[in-house]
């Protein structure tokens, strides 16, 4: 199967010039108005901006702005906004299918562009133009560094060099999807207890600010002696009402100040170090980062990327800065001639089973297979940790909130029981 060379804004080639090699046409992003006065945006290929405007007029559009995608990249320093993880996975999988079917890279990219929309289509067309100019796909991706992470660029480069580009792209798509699923599972495990805590605090605050004062004011009017629980509840309610505004200001200031502080690496490192020391959450974060590192390094080594080049890329996917620092020291040891498994063991920050698997892979010459096995083991450990987290934190928050509500109810009901006894 051969797809046509899609060329926008040109007439059919003259038969006498079919053998002449035509330079690739650049991609242009446009904004135009149609006959109904609606704004239309898109991307097309043409020889010059003037030819692009003429093509838009032929389509019944009045061009407002036409600019080269490459010039936009130069002004913004690359992609102003990268693709999401799912979009990268879809791109890699579709390109793998097209390349695996025997299509040249430029025709495969042209087919992908036809099925894309908006900015994505423009960037894919720009990749195609660079490939037709003689660049490799990896070099073209390097010019779009905000779109394609180093993992993509290194793997594609190795795939092109080894002639296994379609296989490497499929592995990239699988790895990207697994990474996205892993991140989603971690976020869901942390979001549920956090959301439950926020809702519980909001409910208790509403009770203290609105409900409790109205009920306890009745007791104060009768002048009866109140139980200690009721007196404590009234004092807490008064304190909450008096300091609610200040508390909200402090919380807002803490969130803003914390966000600004986390932009500085030393504060972020201190926070990460504290998080890793927590009993349950620390284990969860450590396991997630270990799984990311092992899976990424496995993909790179399977793609024939040299270990010394793969280690910095695999280190960059690690989120916790103390673990990243340890892996940077590991890379130095390996560069000096040390074994990867031994260097990981010396840090003391990575699971012993994963380290043993890596050491076994180095001895048997199957490092890529053992890295993949270590990644799968860490993912199973992560599933277990997430299950424990969901099982423990959710019910714990519910119990704490139930205890607070029980105290409020008892503090309100005790004076009512005393009042009934006096009436009798």
C-alpha positions in Angstrom: 0.0 0.0 0.0 1.4 3.4 -0.9 -0.1 6.6 0.3 0.0 9.7 -1.9 2.3 12.5 -1.2 -0.1 15.1 0.2 0.9 18.6 -1.0 -1.4 21.5 -0.2 -1.8 24.6 -2.3 -0.2 23.4 -5.5 -1.6 22.2 -8.8 -1.0 18.8 -10.3 2.6 18.3 -11.3 3.4 18.6 -15.0 4.3 15.2 -16.5 7.5 16.6 -17.9 8.7 17.5 -14.5 7.7 14.5 -12.5 11.3 13.3 -12.1 12.4 16.6 -10.7 13.0 16.5 -6.9 10.7 19.0 -5.3 11.8 20.5 -2.0 9.4 19.8 1.0 6.9 22.6 1.5 6.8 24.1 5.0 3.7 24.1 7.2 1.7 27.3 7.8 -0.7 27.9 10.6 -3.6 30.2 9.6 -6.5 32.1 11.1 -9.3 33.0 8.6 -12.9 34.0 8.4 -15.4 31.9 6.4 -18.5 33.1 4.4 -20.6 33.0 7.6 -18.2 35.2 9.5 -16.9 32.4 11.7 -13.2 32.2 12.6 -11.4 29.1 11.3 -8.0 27.9 12.4 -5.8 25.2 10.9 -2.6 24.2 9.2 -1.7 23.7 5.6 1.4 23.2 3.5 2.4 25.6 0.8 5.5 27.0 -0.9 5.2 30.5 0.5 2.9 32.5 2.8 1.5 34.2 -0.3 0.6 30.9 -1.9 -0.9 29.8 1.4 -3.2 32.9 1.4 -4.2 32.2 -2.2 -5.1 28.7 -1.3 -7.3 29.9 1.6 -9.1 32.3 -0.8 -9.7 29.5 -3.2 -11.4 27.6 -0.3 -13.7 30.6 0.3 -11.8 31.8 3.4 -10.6 35.3 4.1 -7.1 35.0 5.7 -6.4 37.1 8.8 -3.0 35.6 9.8 -0.7 33.1 8.1 2.6 32.2 9.9 5.2 29.5 9.5 5.0 26.8 12.1 8.8 26.8 12.3 8.9 30.5 12.9 6.4 30.2 15.7 8.7 27.5 17.3 11.7 29.8 17.0 9.8 32.7 18.7 8.5 30.5 21.5 11.6 28.4 21.9 9.9 25.2 20.8 6.5 23.9 21.7 4.7 26.3 23.9 2.7 23.4 25.2 3.6 19.7 24.8 1.4 16.8 24.1 -0.2 14.8 26.8 1.0 11.3 27.7 -2.0 9.7 25.9 -1.4 11.8 22.8 2.3 10.7 22.7 1.3 7.1 23.1 -1.3 7.3 20.2 1.3 9.1 18.0 3.9 6.4 18.6 1.5 3.5 18.1 0.0 4.9 14.9 3.5 5.7 13.5 4.6 2.2 14.4 1.7 0.6 12.5 2.4 2.8 9.4 6.2 2.2 9.4 5.7 -1.5 10.1 3.5 -1.7 7.0 6.4 -0.6 4.8 5.7 3.1 4.4 8.6 5.5 4.2 8.8 7.9 7.2 7.7 10.9 5.2 4.6 9.2 3.9 3.8 7.8 7.4 4.0 11.3 8.9 1.9 12.7 6.1 -0.8 10.1 6.8 -0.6 10.9 10.5 -1.0 14.6 9.7 -4.1 13.9 7.7 -5.7 12.3 10.8 -4.7 15.1 13.2 -6.1 18.5 13.9 -4.9 21.9 14.9 -1.4 22.4 16.3 -0.7 18.7 16.4 -1.2 18.5 12.6 1.1 21.4 12.1 3.9 19.9 14.2 3.6 16.6 12.4 3.8 18.3 9.0 6.9 20.1 10.3 8.5 16.8 11.3 7.7 15.5 7.8 9.3 18.6 6.2 12.5 18.1 8.2 12.6 14.4 7.3 12.2 15.3 3.6 15.1 17.8 3.9 17.3 14.9 4.9 17.1 14.8 8.7 16.5 11.7 10.6 13.3 11.4 12.6 15.2 11.6 15.9 16.9 14.8 14.7 13.6 16.3 13.7 12.2 15.3 17.1 15.1 17.0 18.8 14.1 20.3 17.2 10.7 19.8 19.0 12.2 19.0 22.4 9.2 20.3 24.3 7.0 17.8 22.5 9.2 14.7 22.5 11.0 13.9 25.8 14.6 12.6 25.8 13.3 9.0 26.1 11.5 9.3 22.8 14.4 10.9 21.0 17.0 8.4 22.3 14.8 5.4 21.5 13.9 6.5 18.0 17.5 7.3 17.3 18.5 3.8 18.3 15.6 2.3 16.4 16.6 4.1 13.2 20.2 3.0 13.6 19.2 -0.7 14.2 16.5 -0.8 11.6 13.9 -1.8 14.2 12.0 1.6 14.3 8.5 0.0 14.2 9.3 -2.3 17.1 10.8 0.5 19.2 7.8 2.7 18.5 5.4 0.0 19.7 7.5 -0.5 22.9 7.5 3.3 23.4 3.7 3.4 23.1 3.3 0.5 25.6 5.8 2.1 28.0 4.0 5.5 27.8 0.6 4.0 28.4 1.9 2.0 31.4 3.6 5.1 32.8 0.3 7.0 32.4 -1.7 4.2 34.1 0.9 4.1 36.9 0.7 7.8 37.5 -3.1 7.7 37.5 -3.2 4.9 40.0 -1.0 6.8 42.4 -3.0 10.0 42.0 -6.3 8.2 42.6 -4.9 6.5 45.7 -3.8 9.9 47.1 -6.8 11.9 45.9 -9.5 9.9 47.6 -8.2 10.3 51.2 -7.4 14.0 50.5 -10.8 14.7 49.1 -12.5 12.9 52.0 -10.4 15.0 54.5 -11.3 18.3 52.8 -15.0 17.4 52.7 -14.9 16.3 56.4 -13.2 19.6 57.4 -15.8 21.6 55.5 -18.7 19.7 57.2 -17.3 20.1 60.7 -16.5 23.8 60.1 -20.1 24.4 58.9 -21.4 22.6 62.0 -19.2 24.7 64.3 -20.0 28.1 62.6 -23.7 27.8 61.9 -25.4 24.9 63.7 -23.7 24.7 67.1 -24.2 28.4 68.0 -27.9 28.3 67.3 -28.4 25.2 69.5 -26.2 26.3 72.4 -27.8 29.8 72.5 -31.0 28.1 73.8 -29.1 26.6 76.7 -27.5 29.9 77.6 -30.9 31.6 77.7 -32.1 29.1 80.4 -29.1 29.7 82.5 -28.7 26.1 83.4 -25.3 24.5 84.3 -23.9 22.8 81.3 -21.7 19.7 81.1 -18.0 20.1 80.4 -18.4 18.7 76.8 -21.0 21.4 76.0 -18.9 24.1 77.5 -15.9 22.9 75.5 -17.9 22.7 72.3 -19.2 26.3 72.8 -15.6 27.5 73.4 -14.4 25.7 70.3 -17.3 27.1 68.2 -16.5 30.6 69.4 -12.9 30.2 68.6 -13.6 28.9 65.1 -16.1 31.7 64.3 -13.6 34.3 65.6 -10.6 32.9 63.8 -12.2 31.5 60.6 -11.1 34.4 58.4 -7.6 34.5 59.8 -7.4 30.7 59.3 -8.4 30.9 55.7 -5.9 33.7 55.1 -3.2 31.6 56.8 -4.1 28.5 54.6 -4.1 30.6 51.4 -0.8 32.1 52.4 0.6 28.7 53.2 -0.5 27.3 49.8 0.9 30.3 47.9 4.1 30.4 49.9 4.5 26.6 49.7 4.1 26.7 45.9 6.7 29.5 45.6 9.1 27.6 47.9 8.7 24.4 46.0 10.0 26.1 42.9 13.4 26.3 44.6 15.3 23.0 44.4 16.6 23.0 48.0 13.1 23.4 49.5 11.7 20.8 47.1 14.5 18.4 48.1 13.7 18.9 51.8 10.0 18.2 51.2 10.7 15.1 49.2 13.1 13.9 51.9 10.4 14.3 54.5 7.8 12.6 52.3 10.1 9.6 51.8 10.4 9.2 55.6 6.7 8.8 56.1 5.8 5.1 56.9 3.2 4.4 54.2 3.4 7.3 51.8 7.2 7.1 51.6 7.0 3.5 50.6 4.5 4.3 47.9 6.5 7.1 46.4 9.8 5.1 46.6 8.2 2.1 44.8 6.6 4.3 42.1 9.9 5.9 41.3 11.8 2.6 41.3 9.2 1.2 38.9 9.6 4.2 36.6 13.4 4.0 36.6 13.5 0.3 35.9 10.9 0.4 33.2 12.5 3.3 31.4 16.0 1.8 31.6 14.6 -1.5 30.3 13.0 0.2 27.3 16.2 2.1 26.5 18.5 -1.0 26.8 16.1 -3.1 24.7 16.2 -0.3 22.1 20.0 -0.7 22.0 20.8 2.6 23.7 24.1 2.4 25.4 23.9 2.1 29.2 25.9 5.2 29.9 23.5 7.2 27.6 20.4 5.5 29.0 21.1 6.1 32.7 20.7 10.0 32.6 17.5 9.6 30.7 16.1 7.0 33.0 17.2 9.2 36.0 15.2 12.1 34.6 11.9 10.3 35.0 12.4 9.9 38.8 10.3 12.4 40.7 11.8 12.3 44.2 15.0 14.4 44.3 16.8 12.3 46.9 16.3 9.2 44.7 17.4 11.2 41.7 20.6 12.3 43.5 21.3 8.7 44.4 20.9 7.7 40.7 23.2 10.4 39.6 25.9 9.0 41.8 25.1 5.5 40.4 25.7 6.9 36.9 29.1 8.3 38.0 30.1 4.9 39.4 29.0 3.1 36.2 30.9 5.6 34.1 34.0 4.9 36.2 33.7 1.2 35.4 31.5 -0.1 38.2 28.6 -2.5 37.9 25.1 -1.1 37.8 23.7 -3.6 40.4 26.5 -3.0 42.9 26.2 0.8 42.5 22.4 0.6 43.2 23.0 -1.6 46.2 25.4 0.9 47.7 22.8 3.7 47.7 20.5 1.7 50.0 17.5 3.4 48.5 16.2 0.8 46.1 14.5 -2.5 46.8 16.8 -5.4 47.4 14.9 -7.8 45.0 15.2 -5.4 42.1 18.9 -4.9 42.8 19.4 -8.7 42.8 17.5 -9.1 39.5 19.7 -6.4 37.9 22.9 -8.0 39.2 21.7 -11.4 37.9 21.0 -9.7 34.5 24.5 -8.2 34.4 26.1 -11.6 35.1 24.1 -13.5 32.5 24.2 -10.8 29.8 20.4 -10.3 30.0 20.3 -6.9 31.7 17.4 -5.6 29.6 15.2 -8.7 30.4 16.0 -8.4 34.2 15.3 -4.7 34.2 11.9 -5.4 32.7 11.3 -8.1 35.3 12.4 -5.6 38.1 10.0 -3.0 36.7 7.1 -5.5 36.7 8.0 -6.6 40.3 7.9 -3.0 41.4 4.6 -2.4 39.7 3.1 -5.3 41.6 4.6 -3.9 44.8 3.0 -0.6 44.0 -0.4 -2.2 43.5 0.0 -3.8 46.9 1.0 -0.5 48.5 -1.9 1.3 46.8 -4.3 -1.3 48.1 -3.0 -0.9 51.7 -3.2 2.9 51.4 -6.8 2.8 50.1 -7.8 0.3 52.8 -6.2 2.2 55.7 -6.5 5.9 55.0 -10.2 6.0 53.8 -11.6 4.2 56.8 -9.2 6.1 59.2 -10.5 9.5 58.0 -14.1 8.3 58.3 -13.5 7.1 61.9 -11.9 10.4 62.8 -14.8 12.4 61.3 -17.3 10.1 63.0 -15.6 10.7 66.3 -15.8 14.5 65.9 -19.5 14.4 64.9 -20.2 12.0 67.8 -18.6 14.5 70.2 -20.7 17.3 68.8 -24.0 15.3 69.0 -23.3 14.2 72.6 -22.3 17.8 73.7 -25.7 19.0 72.3 -27.8 16.1 73.7 -26.4 16.0 77.2 -28.0 19.4 78.3 -31.3 18.3 76.7 -31.3 15.2 78.8 -30.6 17.3 81.9 -33.4 19.6 81.0 -35.8 16.8 80.7 -34.8 15.4 84.1 -35.4 18.8 85.7 -38.9 19.1 84.1 -39.9 15.7 85.6 
